[in-house]
């Protein structure tokens, strides 16, 4: 089932998580892909739209999304 960016943003708000441009861009990147990208691959793609974002921001955001059930971490 494909979810929309608006639905995910609503889930963030319901969990009292700020909906920032960085978080939205990371979500947009995740839902636009059909593979299981690494944190680095997501970072590289997000950087095209937000050049000032740090890897640490992407990584911590992905960890938050995992805790909220919005993403799943796969360990190879």
Secondary structure, DSSP 4 states (H G I P E B T S, - for coil): ----HHHHHHHHHHTT----HHHHHHHHHHHH-SS---HHHHHHHHHHH-TT--HHHHHHHHHHHHHHTSS-----
